[in-house]
Amino acid sequence: MKVVIFAHTPPPFHGQSYMVKLMLDGLREGGKSNPTRHLQLFHVDAKLSSNLEAIGKFQWSKVLLLLKYCGTVYFYRLLHRADTLYYIPAPGLRAALYRDWMVMFLCRPIFKKLVLHWHAVGLGKWLDESAKPWERKITRWLLGDVDLSIVLSEFGRADAMQLSPRKIAIVPNGIPDPCPEFEEVLLAEREKRFRERHDGIQTRFKILFIGACSTAKGLFVTIDAVALFNQRLVARKSSIAAQLTVAGDFLSREERELFDHRILQSDLSGGPAQRLVIYRGNVQGDAKNALFCEADCLCFPTRYAAEGQPVTIIEALAFGLPVIATRWRGIPELLHGAEARLINNPDPVAIADALESIIDAGSSATNRDIFLKRYCLDKYLEGLKEALAAIG
């Protein structure tokens, strides 16, 4: 089985590009136990955007790049006799969907098999509610009746079903273990911090927001909730102060300016030594792991339309962090059985209430155990191997 992977890897860095990199690295390792040991991968690193702000937006330069990448697909098909095309379809965004049409029109006819991997959600609902009749017809013609649709969860099945695939496989995301020392080191540190809070020692309760910094992902409602939560702590004369650490790229200059203005307002400013909101920028590797280790909880009240299975939440589970998130898309399924506070809407009062319940709760290994059972890299790769072998 020879597969052309038409998908980009970082940069820009986001959950989808990261998962593609992990897939490529993992499946190329092979090995005797690999049911796809005869699998050959040819990667077309189809970068159309240089940063997060440009993703999903139309630019004429992207059309030229797309033609170049399709030419590379033909190279692998004709010279290396690749027989399967792997592609990640768009969510319900018209410009991105038109891109998919172009790739499918040019490339699908020359392959024996097509695999769609649904990292984003929302296309099915968009086709039902927003698409014009001719857009629905073209989409079902070009992306319908594929050999395999890979979805991240039961929630994501609805998008794939809209296009009547021959086979659907559920393969949750999975990442390398970023915290193998959890039991020996991190859990004890968390328990120590909890005892200090419980004993009235002057301390900080550290909240982490990490990901694309935008209103849709819940950044600004998180900031408002931290301000409200600190007001409650002051009112009850607590020795604890809540501090929010923000990490990630901003999706627009306007939202970055709004953020800079908001964190200087009176309910959040207390001088450089008492800042209640700290921005760390785009962090990766050890610096990113350090933020998760230092945090006491993750707050991710997203309402992003294309939210599939946020890698940020999976990373929080790996570090055993309690999670505050919205009942949105596949997130409740992702957090089933976890130590999490799910809220119906991104509301500062609801988030502040959730923070109050977490600050009074002790540490546990529940979320860490869920990560190891469901979302580690080995599970992800094994699921992909089995899915591909079933059509190989």
C-alpha positions as CSV (number, residue, x, y, z in Angstrom):
1,M,0.0,0.0,0.0
2,K,1.5,3.3,-1.1
3,V,-0.1,6.4,0.4
4,V,0.4,10.1,-0.6
5,I,-0.2,12.2,2.6
6,F,-1.5,15.5,1.4
7,A,-1.3,17.5,4.7
8,H,1.0,20.0,6.3
9,T,3.2,19.7,9.3
10,P,4.4,22.5,11.6
11,P,4.9,25.4,11.2
12,P,2.4,26.9,11.7
13,F,1.9,24.8,14.9
14,H,-1.6,23.8,15.8
15,G,-3.3,20.5,16.8
16,Q,-3.9,19.2,13.3
17,S,-0.4,19.9,11.9
18,Y,1.1,18.3,15.1
19,M,-1.0,15.2,14.7
20,V,0.0,14.8,11.1
21,K,3.7,15.0,12.1
22,L,3.1,12.4,14.8
23,M,1.3,10.1,12.3
24,L,4.1,10.4,9.7
25,D,6.9,9.8,12.2
26,G,5.0,6.9,13.8
27,L,3.9,5.1,10.7
28,R,7.3,5.4,9.0
29,E,8.9,3.5,11.9
30,G,7.2,0.3,10.8
31,G,8.4,-2.9,12.5
32,K,7.3,-6.6,12.4
33,S,4.3,-6.0,14.6
34,N,3.0,-3.3,12.3
35,P,0.0,-4.5,10.3
36,T,0.9,-1.9,7.7
37,R,4.6,-2.9,7.5
38,H,4.3,-2.9,3.7
39,L,3.0,0.7,3.9
40,Q,5.0,3.4,2.0
41,L,4.3,7.0,2.7
42,F,5.0,9.9,0.4
43,H,4.4,13.3,2.0
44,V,3.2,16.5,0.3
45,D,3.8,19.2,2.9
46,A,0.9,21.3,1.7
47,K,1.5,24.5,3.6
48,L,-0.8,27.2,2.4
49,S,-0.6,29.6,5.4
50,S,2.5,31.0,7.1
51,N,0.8,31.7,10.3
52,L,-2.5,31.0,12.2
53,E,-4.1,34.2,11.2
54,A,-4.0,33.2,7.5
55,I,-5.5,29.8,7.9
56,G,-8.9,29.4,6.1
57,K,-8.6,32.8,4.3
58,F,-8.5,33.1,0.6
59,Q,-5.4,34.4,-1.1
60,W,-4.5,34.1,-4.8
61,S,-1.0,32.9,-3.8
62,K,-2.6,29.9,-2.2
63,V,-4.1,28.8,-5.5
64,L,-0.6,28.8,-7.1
65,L,0.8,26.8,-4.2
66,L,-2.1,24.4,-4.4
67,L,-1.3,23.7,-8.1
68,K,2.3,23.1,-7.2
69,Y,1.4,20.6,-4.5
70,C,-1.0,18.8,-6.8
71,G,1.9,18.5,-9.3
72,T,3.9,16.8,-6.6
73,V,1.0,14.4,-6.0
74,Y,1.1,13.4,-9.7
75,F,4.8,12.8,-9.4
76,Y,4.3,10.3,-6.5
77,R,1.4,8.7,-8.3
78,L,3.0,8.2,-11.7
79,L,6.7,7.6,-10.8
80,H,6.2,5.7,-7.5
81,R,2.9,4.2,-8.3
82,A,1.2,5.4,-5.2
83,D,-2.4,4.0,-5.0
84,T,-4.0,5.8,-2.1
85,L,-4.5,9.5,-1.3
86,Y,-4.8,10.7,2.3
87,Y,-6.5,14.1,2.8
88,I,-7.8,16.2,5.7
89,P,-11.1,17.9,4.7
90,A,-12.1,21.4,5.7
91,P,-14.7,22.4,8.3
92,G,-17.7,24.5,7.3
93,L,-15.6,27.3,5.7
94,R,-16.4,28.2,2.1
95,A,-12.9,29.2,1.0
96,A,-11.4,26.1,2.6
97,L,-14.0,23.9,1.0
98,Y,-13.3,25.3,-2.4
99,R,-9.7,24.4,-1.9
100,D,-10.8,20.8,-1.2
101,W,-12.8,20.8,-4.4
102,M,-9.8,21.8,-6.4
103,V,-7.6,19.1,-4.9
104,M,-10.2,16.4,-5.3
105,F,-11.0,17.4,-8.9
106,L,-7.3,17.3,-9.9
107,C,-6.1,14.4,-7.8
108,R,-8.8,12.0,-6.8
109,P,-9.4,10.5,-10.3
110,I,-5.9,9.2,-10.5
111,F,-6.0,7.2,-7.3
112,K,-7.5,3.8,-6.6
113,K,-8.4,4.7,-3.0
114,L,-9.2,7.9,-0.9
115,V,-8.9,8.3,2.8
116,L,-10.3,11.3,4.6
117,H,-9.2,12.1,8.1
118,W,-11.6,14.4,9.9
119,H,-9.6,16.5,12.3
120,A,-12.0,19.5,12.2
121,V,-15.8,19.3,12.6
122,G,-18.7,21.3,11.2
123,L,-18.8,20.5,7.5
124,G,-21.9,18.3,7.8
125,K,-23.9,21.0,9.6
126,W,-22.7,23.6,7.2
127,L,-23.8,21.6,4.2
128,D,-27.3,21.2,5.8
129,E,-27.8,24.7,7.0
130,S,-25.6,27.2,5.0
131,A,-24.5,25.6,1.8
132,K,-26.3,26.4,-1.5
133,P,-27.8,23.4,-3.3
134,W,-25.0,23.4,-5.9
135,E,-22.3,23.5,-3.2
136,R,-23.8,20.5,-1.5
137,K,-24.0,18.6,-4.8
138,I,-20.4,19.4,-5.8
139,T,-19.1,18.5,-2.3
140,R,-20.9,15.1,-2.3
141,W,-19.6,14.4,-5.8
142,L,-16.0,15.2,-5.1
143,L,-15.7,14.1,-1.5
144,G,-18.4,11.4,-1.3
145,D,-18.1,7.6,-1.4
146,V,-14.6,7.5,-0.1
147,D,-12.9,4.2,0.9
148,L,-12.3,5.3,4.5
149,S,-13.2,8.1,6.7
150,I,-11.2,8.4,10.0
151,V,-13.0,10.4,12.7
152,L,-11.7,11.4,16.2
153,S,-14.9,10.4,18.1
154,E,-18.5,9.4,17.9
155,F,-19.4,13.1,17.7
156,G,-17.3,13.4,14.5
157,R,-19.1,10.6,12.8
158,A,-21.9,12.9,11.6
159,D,-19.7,14.9,9.3
160,A,-18.3,11.7,7.6
161,M,-21.8,10.2,7.3
162,Q,-22.9,13.2,5.3
163,L,-20.7,12.0,2.4
164,S,-21.5,8.3,2.6
165,P,-18.1,6.7,3.0
166,R,-17.7,3.0,2.5
167,K,-16.0,2.6,5.9
168,I,-15.7,4.7,9.1
169,A,-13.0,4.2,11.7
170,I,-12.9,6.1,15.1
171,V,-9.3,6.9,16.0
172,P,-8.9,9.4,18.9
173,N,-5.8,11.7,18.9
174,G,-2.8,10.6,20.9
175,I,0.5,12.2,21.9
176,P,3.8,11.1,23.3
177,D,3.9,11.1,27.1
178,P,5.2,14.5,28.1
179,C,5.3,13.7,31.8
180,P,6.7,10.2,32.5
181,E,7.7,11.4,36.0
182,F,4.2,12.3,37.0
183,E,3.8,9.7,39.8
184,E,7.3,10.2,41.3
185,V,7.5,14.0,41.1
186,L,4.6,16.1,39.8
187,L,1.7,14.5,41.8
188,A,3.7,15.1,45.1
189,E,4.3,18.7,44.1
190,R,0.6,19.2,43.4
191,E,-0.4,17.7,46.7
192,K,2.1,20.0,48.5
193,R,0.6,23.1,46.8
194,F,-2.9,21.9,47.8
195,R,-1.8,21.6,51.5
196,E,-0.3,25.1,51.4
197,R,-3.6,26.5,50.1
198,H,-5.5,24.6,52.7
199,D,-3.2,25.7,55.5
200,G,-3.6,29.4,54.7
201,I,-0.1,29.9,53.3
202,Q,0.2,32.9,51.0
203,T,0.2,31.3,47.5
204,R,-0.8,31.5,43.9
205,F,-3.4,29.3,42.3
206,K,-2.2,29.1,38.7
207,I,-4.6,28.8,35.8
208,L,-3.4,27.9,32.3
209,F,-4.9,28.9,29.0
210,I,-2.9,27.6,26.1
211,G,-3.8,27.4,22.4
212,A,-4.9,29.8,19.7
213,C,-5.5,33.1,21.5
214,S,-9.0,34.3,20.4
215,T,-12.5,35.1,21.5
216,A,-13.8,31.9,19.9
217,K,-11.3,29.7,21.9
218,G,-12.5,31.4,25.2
219,L,-9.5,33.6,26.0
220,F,-11.3,36.8,27.0
221,V,-14.1,35.1,29.0
222,T,-11.3,33.2,30.9
223,I,-9.6,36.6,31.7
224,D,-13.0,38.0,33.0
225,A,-13.5,34.9,35.1
226,V,-10.1,35.2,36.7
227,A,-10.8,38.8,37.6
228,L,-14.1,37.8,39.1
229,F,-12.6,34.8,41.0
230,N,-9.9,37.1,42.5
231,Q,-12.6,39.5,43.7
232,R,-14.2,36.6,45.5
233,L,-10.9,35.5,47.1
234,V,-10.3,39.0,48.3
235,A,-13.9,39.2,49.7
236,R,-13.4,36.1,51.8
237,K,-9.9,37.3,52.9
238,S,-8.2,34.4,51.4
239,S,-4.4,34.0,51.3
240,I,-4.7,32.7,47.8
241,A,-4.5,34.8,44.6
242,A,-5.4,33.4,41.2
243,Q,-3.0,34.0,38.4
244,L,-3.6,33.3,34.7
245,T,-0.9,32.2,32.3
246,V,-1.7,32.6,28.6
247,A,0.3,30.9,25.9
248,G,-0.2,30.7,22.1
249,D,-0.4,32.9,19.1
250,F,-3.1,35.5,18.5
251,L,-5.3,35.0,15.5
252,S,-5.6,38.7,14.8
253,R,-3.8,41.9,15.6
254,E,-7.0,43.4,16.9
255,E,-7.4,40.7,19.5
256,R,-3.8,41.1,20.6
257,E,-4.4,44.8,21.1
258,L,-7.7,44.0,23.0
259,F,-5.8,41.6,25.2
260,D,-3.0,44.1,26.0
261,H,-5.6,46.7,27.0
262,R,-7.7,44.3,29.0
263,I,-5.0,42.9,31.3
264,L,-4.0,46.5,32.4
265,Q,-7.5,47.3,33.7
266,S,-8.0,47.8,37.4
267,D,-9.5,44.4,38.2
268,L,-6.4,42.7,36.9
269,S,-3.4,45.1,37.4
270,G,-1.4,45.1,40.6
271,G,2.0,46.2,39.4
272,P,4.7,44.0,37.8
273,A,5.2,41.9,40.9
274,Q,1.5,41.2,41.3
275,R,0.4,40.6,37.7
276,L,-2.7,38.5,37.5
277,V,-2.4,37.7,33.8
278,I,1.0,36.7,32.2
279,Y,1.5,36.2,28.5
280,R,4.2,33.7,27.5
281,G,3.8,33.8,23.7
282,N,4.0,30.7,21.6
283,V,5.9,28.1,23.6
284,Q,6.8,24.5,22.6
285,G,8.9,21.7,24.0
286,D,10.3,21.9,27.5
287,A,9.0,25.5,28.0
288,K,5.5,24.3,27.2
289,N,5.8,21.3,29.5
290,A,7.0,23.6,32.3
291,L,3.8,25.6,32.0
292,F,1.7,22.5,32.4
293,C,3.8,21.4,35.4
294,E,3.4,24.8,37.1
295,A,-0.3,25.0,36.5
296,D,-3.1,24.0,38.9
297,C,-5.8,23.7,36.2
298,L,-6.5,24.2,32.5
299,C,-9.2,26.6,31.5
300,F,-10.4,26.1,27.9
301,P,-14.0,27.3,27.4
302,T,-13.9,27.1,23.6
303,R,-16.8,27.7,21.2
304,Y,-14.6,27.5,18.1
305,A,-16.8,26.3,15.3
306,A,-14.4,23.7,13.9
307,E,-13.3,22.3,17.3
308,G,-12.6,18.6,17.0
309,Q,-10.6,17.0,19.7
310,P,-8.3,19.7,21.3
311,V,-4.8,18.5,21.8
312,T,-4.5,21.1,24.5
313,I,-7.0,19.1,26.6
314,I,-5.2,15.9,25.9
315,E,-1.9,17.5,27.1
316,A,-3.6,18.6,30.3
317,L,-4.8,15.1,30.9
318,A,-1.3,13.8,30.5
319,F,-0.1,16.2,33.2
320,G,-3.0,15.2,35.5
321,L,-4.5,18.7,35.4
322,P,-8.2,19.3,36.2
323,V,-9.9,20.8,33.2
324,I,-12.6,23.5,32.9
325,A,-14.2,23.3,29.4
326,T,-17.4,23.8,27.5
327,R,-19.9,21.2,26.6
328,W,-19.0,21.8,22.9
329,R,-18.6,19.5,20.0
330,G,-16.6,16.4,21.0
331,I,-15.2,17.8,24.3
332,P,-17.7,16.0,26.6
333,E,-16.8,12.7,25.0
334,L,-13.1,13.5,25.3
335,L,-13.4,14.2,29.0
336,H,-15.8,11.4,29.9
337,G,-14.9,10.1,33.4
338,A,-12.2,12.8,33.8
339,E,-11.8,15.3,36.6
340,A,-13.4,18.1,34.7
341,R,-15.9,20.9,35.1
342,L,-18.0,21.3,32.0
343,I,-20.0,24.5,31.5
344,N,-22.8,25.0,29.0
345,N,-21.6,28.4,27.8
346,P,-18.4,30.4,28.1
347,D,-19.6,32.5,31.0
348,P,-17.3,34.2,33.6
349,V,-19.6,33.4,36.5
350,A,-19.8,29.7,35.6
351,I,-16.0,29.6,35.1
352,A,-15.4,31.3,38.5
353,D,-17.7,28.8,40.2
354,A,-15.8,26.0,38.6
355,L,-12.5,27.5,39.8
356,E,-13.9,27.6,43.3
357,S,-14.7,23.9,43.3
358,I,-11.2,23.0,41.9
359,I,-9.3,25.2,44.3
360,D,-10.8,23.3,47.2
361,A,-10.3,19.8,45.7
362,G,-7.2,17.7,46.3
363,S,-4.9,16.3,43.5
364,S,-5.5,13.0,41.9
365,A,-4.2,10.7,39.2
366,T,-7.6,10.3,37.5
367,N,-6.9,12.4,34.4
368,R,-3.4,11.0,34.0
369,D,-4.9,7.4,34.0
370,I,-7.4,8.4,31.3
371,F,-4.6,9.8,29.2
372,L,-2.6,6.6,29.5
373,K,-5.6,4.4,28.6
374,R,-7.1,6.4,25.7
375,Y,-4.8,9.2,24.4
376,C,-1.2,8.1,24.4
377,L,0.7,8.0,21.1
378,D,0.8,4.2,20.9
379,K,-3.0,4.0,20.9
380,Y,-3.3,6.7,18.2
381,L,-0.8,4.9,15.9
382,E,-2.3,1.5,16.5
383,G,-5.7,2.8,15.5
384,L,-4.4,4.4,12.3
385,K,-2.5,1.2,11.4
386,E,-5.6,-1.0,11.9
387,A,-7.8,1.5,9.9
388,L,-5.4,1.6,7.0
389,A,-4.8,-2.1,7.0
390,A,-8.6,-2.7,6.7
391,I,-8.6,-1.1,3.2
392,G,-5.1,-2.2,2.2
